[in-house]
Amino acid sequence: MGPLAGLRIIELAGIGPGPFCGMLLSDLGAEIIRIDRAVWAREADRSQPPWDLLNRGRRSIAVDMKKPAGLETVLRLTDAADALFEGFRPGVCERLGIGPDVCLQRNPRLVYGRMTGWGQEGPYEQMAGHDINYIALSGALDTIGRKGQPPTPPLNLVGDFGGGGLLLAFGMLAALLEAQRTGRGQVVDAAMVDGAAILMTMFYGMRAAGRWHAERGTNRLDTGSHFYDVYQTADDKYVSVGSMEPQFYAELVRLTGLGDDGPLPDQLDEQQWPAMKDRLAAIFRSKTRAQWQEIMEGSDVCFAPVLSLAEAPDHPHARHRQAFVDVGGVTQPGPAPRFSRTPGAVQGPPVHPGEHTDAILRDAGYSDAEIGALREEGAVV
């Protein structure tokens, strides 16, 4: 299943953006062999199902790479792989003995993906960090928030997932395509700070053109305008409107009755935006979210109700597109994007570290005696 069926990828287990990259590749058909740490397998609570949905759809082998036999096991698995990706600080894999030079010498066609916050080189390369730090340095965080308020971190979507895991998957697939043509692998250096910056390209362009104000909350797309914002409804829920283009704004005016009391100022008159926002806020508070849905759904207002995580899977549009799936009794987002001939599919729920150790080793050609010796040594769990 999926357009990536037939690809075998080794994942050196990490958190956040690395597992997200693995999930994306697995959902589209790649075989992901997850190398978990032996200590995680020993400490896992197997009375409870694994909860991290980012780890869905792959098999797990638990290895102690500090033991020579454990390291050799991972290298042997990598010899037969198309790609490997890791999310350690720069230099960690080299010290373990599984850096790109070693792996590419053994398997010249291997694509070696590296996921870090700051990148493999630079003044910050060895500093600890999280999504909030990477989007701060890239200029993204400073632009997000309401006027007069501090910057608002947009969860960890921009650095970890959009600028991190998604860019790593994109880069690895590009390198895999090139390796199919040339027979030569290479290293993909995916840094979240770089990914967050490239997501901001449009706004850097708008700034250069004088079309973006430095003060946040004063622009069209950052809640500065009245036609691109969220509004509270009578039942203390919220709706979103994005009526940027003139024809869509005209629909917003018509369906809200915003212009019923007389002529309106020009839509793009920024001086009038605060007053117009107050007027729209009062109008939206006059009806419930469901009432606004009845009025605006099916129109060109550019409207949608603001749904909770509990509500989103049950919306008729999500149900029609089967945007959410049930795997192992857990409702979760399904694979994306869609393919007409080779659709993706969730290959299974998350598993405990080391759950498939023996099966993976047997598939790699290890005998029962060899597996027993690795277990005896503590190289695998």
C-alpha positions in Angstrom: 0.0 0.0 0.0 1.1 3.5 -0.7 3.5 5.2 -3.2 6.5 4.5 -1.0 5.9 0.7 -0.8 9.2 -1.1 -1.2 11.3 1.5 0.6 13.0 0.3 3.8 14.0 3.1 6.2 15.8 2.9 9.6 14.7 5.3 12.3 16.9 5.9 15.2 14.2 6.7 17.8 13.8 10.2 19.1 11.0 12.6 20.0 8.7 15.0 18.1 9.8 15.9 14.6 11.7 12.7 13.9 8.8 10.4 14.7 6.5 12.7 12.8 8.8 12.2 9.7 8.6 8.5 10.2 4.9 8.5 10.5 4.5 10.4 7.3 6.8 8.0 5.4 5.1 4.9 7.0 1.6 6.2 6.2 2.6 6.4 2.5 3.9 2.8 2.5 7.5 2.8 3.5 8.7 0.1 5.8 10.1 1.8 8.9 12.3 -0.2 11.3 12.5 1.8 14.5 15.6 1.4 16.6 14.6 1.9 20.2 16.9 2.1 23.1 17.3 -1.1 25.2 16.6 0.8 28.4 13.2 1.9 27.0 12.2 -1.6 26.3 13.2 -2.7 29.8 11.3 0.2 31.5 8.2 0.0 29.2 4.8 -0.5 31.0 3.4 -3.2 28.8 0.2 -3.3 30.8 -0.8 -0.1 28.9 -1.0 0.5 25.2 1.5 2.9 23.7 0.0 6.4 23.4 2.3 8.3 21.1 0.5 8.3 17.7 3.5 9.7 16.0 5.0 6.2 16.4 2.3 4.4 14.5 2.9 2.1 11.6 6.3 0.7 12.2 8.1 -2.3 13.9 10.5 -1.8 16.8 13.7 -3.4 17.7 15.4 -2.5 21.0 19.2 -2.2 20.8 22.0 -1.1 23.1 24.3 0.6 20.6 27.0 1.1 23.2 27.7 -2.6 23.0 29.7 -3.6 20.0 27.3 -6.4 19.0 24.4 -4.0 19.3 26.1 -1.4 17.1 27.0 -4.0 14.5 23.3 -5.2 14.5 22.1 -1.7 13.6 24.8 -1.3 11.0 23.8 -4.6 9.5 20.2 -3.5 9.3 21.3 -0.2 7.7 23.3 -2.1 5.0 20.0 -3.4 3.5 18.1 -0.1 3.9 17.4 2.7 1.5 17.6 5.4 4.1 18.2 6.2 7.8 17.3 9.2 9.9 18.3 10.3 13.3 17.5 13.3 15.6 20.5 13.5 17.9 22.7 16.5 18.5 25.6 16.9 16.0 28.4 14.4 16.7 26.4 11.9 18.7 26.0 9.4 16.0 29.7 9.7 15.0 30.7 9.0 18.6 28.4 5.9 18.6 30.0 4.7 15.5 27.0 5.0 13.2 27.7 8.4 11.6 27.1 9.0 7.9 30.8 8.3 6.9 30.6 4.8 8.4 27.1 4.1 7.0 27.8 5.4 3.5 31.0 3.5 3.3 29.1 0.3 3.9 26.1 1.3 1.9 27.0 4.0 -0.7 23.4 4.4 -1.9 22.1 5.2 1.6 20.2 8.5 2.2 21.2 9.7 5.7 18.7 12.1 7.2 19.6 14.3 10.2 17.0 16.2 12.2 18.3 18.9 14.6 17.1 22.2 15.9 20.0 24.4 15.0 21.6 22.4 12.2 24.9 20.4 11.9 27.0 23.5 11.9 26.9 27.0 13.4 27.4 28.9 16.7 24.3 27.3 18.3 24.8 23.7 17.0 25.5 22.2 20.4 22.9 24.2 22.4 19.8 22.5 23.7 16.6 23.9 22.3 12.9 23.4 21.5 10.4 24.5 18.9 9.8 27.8 20.6 13.5 28.7 20.4 13.9 27.8 16.7 10.9 29.8 15.6 12.1 32.7 17.8 15.5 32.8 16.0 13.9 32.5 12.5 11.7 35.5 12.9 8.5 33.5 12.9 7.5 33.8 16.6 7.8 37.6 16.6 5.1 37.9 14.0 2.5 35.8 15.8 0.2 37.4 18.3 -2.3 40.2 18.9 -1.6 43.9 19.0 -0.1 45.0 22.3 0.4 41.4 23.5 3.6 39.2 23.7 4.3 36.8 20.9 2.0 33.7 21.0 3.7 30.3 20.5 1.6 28.4 17.9 1.9 25.1 19.8 5.0 23.4 18.4 3.6 23.2 14.9 6.0 25.6 13.0 9.3 24.4 14.2 8.9 20.7 15.2 6.4 19.6 12.6 6.2 22.0 9.7 9.8 23.2 9.7 11.2 20.0 11.1 9.6 16.6 10.4 7.8 17.6 7.2 11.0 19.2 5.7 13.0 16.2 6.7 10.6 13.9 4.9 10.6 16.1 1.9 14.4 16.3 1.8 14.8 12.6 2.2 12.4 11.8 -0.6 14.3 14.2 -2.9 17.6 12.5 -2.0 16.0 9.1 -2.5 14.9 10.1 -6.0 18.4 11.3 -6.8 20.0 8.1 -5.4 17.8 6.1 -7.8 19.3 7.9 -10.7 22.9 7.9 -9.6 23.2 5.0 -7.1 24.8 7.4 -4.6 23.4 8.4 -1.3 24.0 11.6 0.6 23.4 13.4 3.9 20.2 15.5 4.4 20.8 18.2 7.1 17.3 19.3 8.2 17.3 22.0 10.8 14.1 23.3 12.4 15.5 26.8 12.5 16.0 26.6 8.7 12.6 25.1 8.2 10.8 27.7 10.3 12.6 30.4 8.3 11.6 29.0 4.9 8.0 28.8 6.0 8.2 32.6 6.5 9.4 33.4 3.0 6.1 35.1 1.9 6.3 37.4 4.9 9.9 38.4 4.3 8.8 39.3 0.8 5.9 41.4 2.1 8.2 43.1 4.5 10.7 44.0 1.7 7.8 45.4 -0.3 6.6 47.5 2.6 3.4 45.5 2.9 4.1 44.1 6.4 4.1 46.2 9.6 6.7 45.3 12.2 4.1 45.6 15.0 2.3 42.3 15.3 -1.5 42.2 15.3 -1.7 45.1 12.7 -1.6 43.2 9.4 -4.1 41.4 7.3 -3.1 37.9 8.4 -2.1 38.4 12.0 -5.5 39.4 13.5 -5.0 43.1 12.6 -7.8 43.1 10.1 -11.5 42.6 10.9 -12.0 40.3 7.9 -9.4 37.7 9.0 -9.9 36.7 12.6 -11.9 34.6 15.0 -15.1 35.8 16.7 -16.9 34.6 19.8 -20.5 33.5 19.4 -23.5 33.7 21.7 -22.8 30.2 23.2 -19.2 31.1 24.0 -17.9 29.2 21.0 -15.9 30.6 18.1 -16.1 31.0 14.3 -13.3 31.9 11.9 -13.6 34.2 8.9 -11.0 34.9 6.2 -12.8 37.2 3.8 -9.7 38.8 2.3 -10.7 39.1 -1.4 -13.3 41.8 -2.3 -15.9 39.3 -3.5 -15.6 37.3 -0.3 -15.7 40.4 1.9 -18.9 41.4 0.1 -20.4 38.1 1.1 -19.3 38.7 4.7 -21.0 42.1 4.7 -24.2 40.7 3.2 -24.6 37.7 5.5 -23.7 39.5 8.7 -25.7 42.6 7.9 -22.6 44.6 8.6 -23.6 47.3 6.1 -27.3 47.6 7.0 -26.7 50.8 9.0 -25.1 52.7 6.2 -22.0 52.9 4.0 -18.9 51.2 5.1 -15.3 52.4 5.0 -13.0 50.9 2.4 -12.1 47.3 3.4 -8.4 48.0 3.4 -8.6 51.3 5.4 -6.4 50.1 8.3 -7.4 53.1 10.5 -10.9 51.7 10.5 -10.0 48.1 11.3 -10.3 48.3 15.1 -13.8 49.9 14.9 -15.0 47.5 12.3 -13.7 44.6 14.4 -15.8 45.8 17.3 -18.8 45.9 15.1 -18.3 42.4 13.7 -17.6 41.1 17.2 -21.0 42.4 18.4 -22.8 40.9 15.4 -21.2 37.4 15.9 -22.1 37.5 19.6 -25.7 37.8 18.7 -26.1 34.2 17.4 -24.8 30.8 18.3 -22.1 29.0 16.4 -24.6 26.6 15.0 -26.8 29.5 13.8 -23.8 31.1 12.0 -23.0 27.7 10.5 -26.5 27.6 9.1 -26.1 31.1 7.7 -22.6 30.9 6.2 -21.8 27.3 5.4 -22.0 26.8 1.6 -21.3 30.5 1.0 -18.1 32.2 -0.2 -17.5 34.1 3.0 -14.4 31.9 3.8 -15.9 30.7 7.0 -15.5 27.7 9.3 -16.5 26.9 12.9 -13.7 26.7 15.3 -13.9 23.0 16.4 -12.3 21.3 19.3 -10.2 18.1 19.0 -13.3 16.2 20.2 -15.5 17.8 17.6 -13.3 17.9 14.5 -13.5 14.2 13.5 -17.3 14.3 13.5 -17.8 17.3 11.2 -19.6 16.2 8.0 -16.7 17.4 5.8 -14.2 15.4 7.8 -16.4 12.3 7.7 -17.0 12.6 4.0 -13.2 12.8 3.3 -12.5 10.1 5.9 -9.9 12.6 7.3 -9.8 10.7 10.6 -9.4 7.0 11.1 -9.8 4.6 14.0 -6.6 2.6 14.7 -6.5 0.4 17.8 -9.5 2.1 19.2 -8.0 5.6 18.9 -9.4 8.3 16.6 -6.6 10.1 14.8 -5.8 12.0 11.6 -5.4 9.7 8.6 -2.7 9.7 6.0 -2.2 12.7 3.8 -1.9 13.7 1.0 -4.3 11.5 -1.0 -3.2 9.4 -4.0 -5.5 8.2 -6.8 -3.8 4.9 -7.5 -1.6 4.0 -4.5 -3.5 5.3 -1.4 -1.6 5.4 1.9 -2.8 3.7 5.0 -1.9 3.6 8.7 0.1 0.4 8.9 -0.7 -0.2 12.6 -0.9 1.4 16.0 2.1 2.4 18.1 4.1 -0.5 19.6 6.2 -1.0 22.7 10.0 -0.6 22.3 11.5 -3.8 21.2 8.2 -5.5 20.4 9.5 -6.9 17.1 13.1 -7.5 18.0 13.2 -11.2 17.2 11.1 -10.9 14.0 13.3 -8.1 12.6 16.5 -10.0 13.3 15.1 -13.1 11.6 14.1 -11.1 8.6 17.7 -9.8 8.5 19.1 -13.3 8.4 20.0 -13.9 12.0 19.7 -17.4 13.3 18.0 -18.3 16.6 21.4 -19.0 18.1 22.7 -15.6 17.0 19.6 -13.9 18.4 20.1 -15.8 21.7 23.7 -14.6 21.9 22.6 -11.0 21.3 20.1 -11.3 24.1 22.5 -12.9 26.4 25.0 -10.1 25.9 22.2 -7.5 26.4 22.9 -6.1 22.9 19.2 -6.4 22.1 16.0 -6.6 24.2 
